[in-house]
Amino acid sequence: MATDGPILTASRTGTRRDALVALRDRLASALDETRSGRDLAALARRYVDTLADLAEIDGETPSPDTPLAQLRRERTARGAMVNDERSISDLTTRARYAARRRL
C-alpha cells in the first residue's frame, strides 16, 4: 500500500494553511522539473495563486513596489485604456447610426 504524500497528509490532519504550504512546495518542485511551456504556465499561475492565498491567511499585504504589484497596475491601466477605447468606438458607432436614422 502506498503512503500518503505531504499534500494529502496536510489536507487530512492539518489546517488550510498547512495544505496550502504543502501545495506550494509541490508546485515549486513541479515548476523546477517541467520542460513544457504549457505546463509551466499553468503551474506558475497556480503557484502565484497559492502564494496569494497564503499571504491572505497570514495577513500580509503585498508591497506596492513588488514586480507583481507593478504588473497588476500596468494591466489595470491597459484594461482601462481598452475599455475607454471601446466606449469611444461604441459612442462613435451609435452616433453614426443615429445620424443615418435622421436622414
Legacy VTK file of the C-alpha trace (Angstrom):
# vtk DataFile Version 3.0
C-alpha trace
ASCII
DATASET POLYDATA
POINTS 103 float
0.000 0.000 0.000
1.332 3.429 -0.947
2.000 6.011 1.704
0.203 9.321 1.717
2.039 12.265 0.216
2.597 15.547 2.016
-0.389 17.280 0.420
-2.828 14.511 1.324
-1.421 14.284 4.845
-1.686 18.044 5.350
-5.225 18.030 3.954
-6.329 15.291 6.330
-4.555 16.326 9.509
-3.625 19.982 9.233
-5.154 23.365 8.707
-5.938 25.012 5.398
-2.639 26.834 5.704
-0.760 23.535 6.147
-2.397 22.173 2.995
-1.517 25.335 1.064
2.106 25.163 2.237
2.311 21.540 1.067
0.724 22.508 -2.246
3.105 25.452 -2.628
6.099 23.172 -2.087
4.767 20.591 -4.553
4.072 23.233 -7.177
7.561 24.698 -6.725
9.055 21.255 -7.256
6.921 20.668 -10.347
7.901 24.086 -11.733
11.569 23.198 -11.357
11.088 19.867 -13.110
8.797 20.762 -16.007
10.050 21.292 -19.527
6.695 22.020 -21.139
5.833 25.665 -21.727
2.116 24.915 -21.442
2.572 23.094 -18.149
4.923 25.794 -16.895
2.319 28.500 -17.478
-0.435 26.562 -15.707
1.794 25.612 -12.785
3.101 29.162 -12.423
-0.439 30.529 -12.275
-1.457 28.061 -9.577
1.776 28.762 -7.693
1.134 32.514 -7.669
-2.489 31.929 -6.592
-1.309 29.670 -3.774
1.191 32.284 -2.613
-1.579 34.884 -2.602
-3.829 32.586 -0.556
-1.040 32.037 1.961
-0.350 35.766 2.198
-4.035 36.394 2.810
-4.147 33.805 5.595
-1.001 35.259 7.165
-2.467 38.759 6.975
0.275 40.033 4.725
-0.352 42.880 2.361
1.649 42.955 -0.835
4.178 45.743 -1.104
3.219 48.276 -3.772
6.760 48.151 -5.162
6.935 44.425 -5.932
7.217 43.391 -9.579
3.871 41.606 -9.272
2.159 44.733 -7.945
3.679 46.796 -10.755
2.468 44.285 -13.344
-1.042 44.360 -11.880
-1.087 48.169 -12.016
0.059 48.123 -15.651
-2.555 45.549 -16.618
-5.255 47.508 -14.835
-4.202 50.669 -16.658
-4.181 48.851 -20.016
-7.608 47.425 -19.275
-8.926 50.891 -18.507
-7.467 52.195 -21.760
-9.066 49.339 -23.707
-12.417 49.997 -22.046
-12.115 53.721 -22.851
-11.319 52.901 -26.484
-14.288 50.544 -26.656
-16.532 53.206 -25.137
-15.356 55.789 -27.662
-15.795 53.300 -30.501
-19.246 52.357 -29.231
-20.273 56.010 -28.959
-18.988 56.704 -32.459
-20.962 53.767 -33.841
-24.107 54.914 -32.041
-23.679 58.461 -33.351
-23.291 57.202 -36.940
-26.372 55.002 -36.585
-28.403 57.893 -35.154
-27.240 60.178 -37.964
-28.341 57.649 -40.602
-31.752 57.307 -38.986
-32.254 61.077 -39.212
-31.538 61.157 -42.959
LINES 1 104
103 0 1 2 3 4 5 6 7 8 9 10 11 12 13 14 15 16 17 18 19 20 21 22 23 24 25 26 27 28 29 30 31 32 33 34 35 36 37 38 39 40 41 42 43 44 45 46 47 48 49 50 51 52 53 54 55 56 57 58 59 60 61 62 63 64 65 66 67 68 69 70 71 72 73 74 75 76 77 78 79 80 81 82 83 84 85 86 87 88 89 90 91 92 93 94 95 96 97 98 99 100 101 102
